[in-house]
Amino acid sequence: MGTTKTEHFTIQQNELAMLAKAIGHPARIAIIEYLIKVDSCICGDIVNELPLSQPTISQHLKELKNAGLIKGNFEGNTICYCLDENGFEKIKLFFNHVNTYLENKKNQCC
């Protein structure tokens, strides 16, 4: 398998690609939706909500956290997770940029 050559792209492009990759799994979308629904939670709550094992959910939480889409802090023996506004702001800005382009283009392509 070849290298990704990420050094040929801007920091912003690499960050956005990492964010997109992190949300590119249905279990992670379900976790994000659950966090929105409950406003915050602990890992055990997510295990009860989704049809996945605790280790699998922990791995998905780790991916979301590493990408900057969720954040967590310890409360006793558990970690309380919530959405990280900064990661979603980057996604929002990108899609706002695309949306502005599409609105201005008015389907005048191809």
C-alpha positions as CSV (number, residue, x, y, z in Angstrom):
1,M,0.0,0.0,0.0
2,G,1.3,3.4,-0.9
3,T,1.8,6.4,1.3
4,T,-0.9,9.1,1.7
5,K,1.5,12.0,0.9
6,T,-0.4,14.2,3.4
7,E,2.6,16.6,3.4
8,H,1.4,17.7,0.0
9,F,-1.8,19.1,1.4
10,T,-2.6,22.0,3.8
11,I,-3.0,21.6,7.5
12,Q,-6.7,22.5,7.0
13,Q,-7.2,19.9,4.3
14,N,-5.6,17.2,6.4
15,E,-7.6,18.2,9.5
16,L,-10.9,18.0,7.5
17,A,-10.0,14.7,6.0
18,M,-9.3,13.3,9.5
19,L,-12.7,14.6,10.7
20,A,-14.5,13.1,7.7
21,K,-12.8,9.8,8.3
22,A,-13.8,9.8,11.9
23,I,-17.5,10.3,11.0
24,G,-17.3,7.8,8.1
25,H,-18.6,4.9,10.2
26,P,-22.3,4.3,11.1
27,A,-21.5,3.4,14.7
28,R,-19.7,6.8,15.1
29,I,-22.7,8.6,13.6
30,A,-24.9,6.8,16.1
31,I,-22.6,7.7,19.0
32,I,-22.7,11.4,17.9
33,E,-26.5,11.3,17.6
34,Y,-26.7,9.7,21.0
35,L,-24.5,12.4,22.6
36,I,-26.7,15.1,21.0
37,K,-29.8,13.4,22.4
38,V,-28.6,13.1,26.0
39,D,-26.2,16.1,25.9
40,S,-23.5,14.1,27.7
41,C,-23.1,10.5,28.9
42,I,-20.8,7.9,30.1
43,C,-19.4,5.0,28.1
44,G,-21.7,2.5,29.8
45,D,-24.8,4.5,28.6
46,I,-23.7,4.2,25.0
47,V,-23.1,0.4,25.4
48,N,-26.7,0.1,26.6
49,E,-27.9,2.1,23.6
50,L,-26.0,0.5,20.7
51,P,-25.8,-3.1,19.6
52,L,-22.0,-3.2,20.1
53,S,-19.6,-4.5,22.7
54,Q,-18.0,-2.2,25.2
55,P,-14.5,-2.6,23.7
56,T,-15.9,-1.8,20.2
57,I,-17.6,1.3,21.5
58,S,-14.5,2.3,23.4
59,Q,-12.5,2.1,20.1
60,H,-15.0,4.3,18.3
61,L,-15.0,6.8,21.1
62,K,-11.2,6.9,20.9
63,E,-11.3,7.6,17.1
64,L,-13.9,10.4,17.6
65,K,-11.8,11.9,20.4
66,N,-8.5,11.7,18.5
67,A,-10.2,13.5,15.6
68,G,-11.4,16.2,17.9
69,L,-15.1,15.6,17.5
70,I,-15.8,14.6,21.1
71,K,-14.1,15.4,24.4
72,G,-14.3,13.6,27.7
73,N,-13.4,14.0,31.4
74,F,-13.2,11.6,34.2
75,E,-16.0,11.4,36.7
76,G,-15.0,8.8,39.3
77,N,-14.2,5.6,37.4
78,T,-16.0,6.6,34.2
79,I,-15.5,9.1,31.5
80,C,-18.2,11.6,30.6
81,Y,-18.2,12.4,26.9
82,C,-19.7,15.3,25.0
83,L,-19.3,16.9,21.5
84,D,-16.3,19.1,20.9
85,E,-17.5,22.3,19.3
86,N,-14.2,23.0,17.6
87,G,-14.2,19.9,15.5
88,F,-17.8,20.4,14.3
89,E,-17.1,24.1,13.6
90,K,-14.4,23.1,11.1
91,I,-16.9,20.7,9.4
92,K,-19.5,23.5,9.4
93,L,-17.2,26.0,7.8
94,F,-16.2,23.6,5.1
95,F,-19.8,22.8,4.2
96,N,-20.8,26.4,4.4
97,H,-18.1,27.1,1.8
98,V,-19.4,24.4,-0.4
99,N,-23.0,25.5,0.0
100,T,-22.1,29.1,-0.9
101,Y,-20.4,27.9,-4.0
102,L,-23.4,25.8,-5.0
103,E,-25.9,28.6,-4.4
104,N,-23.8,31.0,-6.6
105,K,-23.3,28.4,-9.3
106,K,-27.1,27.7,-9.6
107,N,-26.6,24.4,-11.4
108,Q,-24.7,25.9,-14.3
109,C,-22.1,23.2,-14.4
110,C,-21.9,20.1,-16.7
